[in-house]
């Protein structure tokens, strides 16, 4: 009987680990889709529009790809027993799990990555994308921001990845 319980426990642990792997893989697929759509948007329209225009167009494009996208989604902040229902607004939240912060500036500043990292920590999310449509090339303007997790699948998107210091 004890041996059977141990096998069941090991199986449940394996299933949880497999489910976690699937969730991370899905998150990587979401990130890849957002990056692909963003690249196309940057390629077609260039770096001259307002942030709000890129946000609206990217949200619409992701929606046509079958993804659930929320614009200017309020995220609550909990601190020291206090709850502020609208602590900040995320530019885009894709499928309830991927925060996308959009900028349209010539060059990203370090504070932009820190801003997204703070959003990820408060929302308890592992991954976000910082996309600057104002950069001369798309590659210069896209960054993955990871909230302290090291168990992501290997990804081509890791070129400009920031982690907490």
Order of alpha helices (4+ residues) and beta strands (2+ residues): alpha-alpha-beta-beta-beta-alpha-beta-alpha-beta-beta
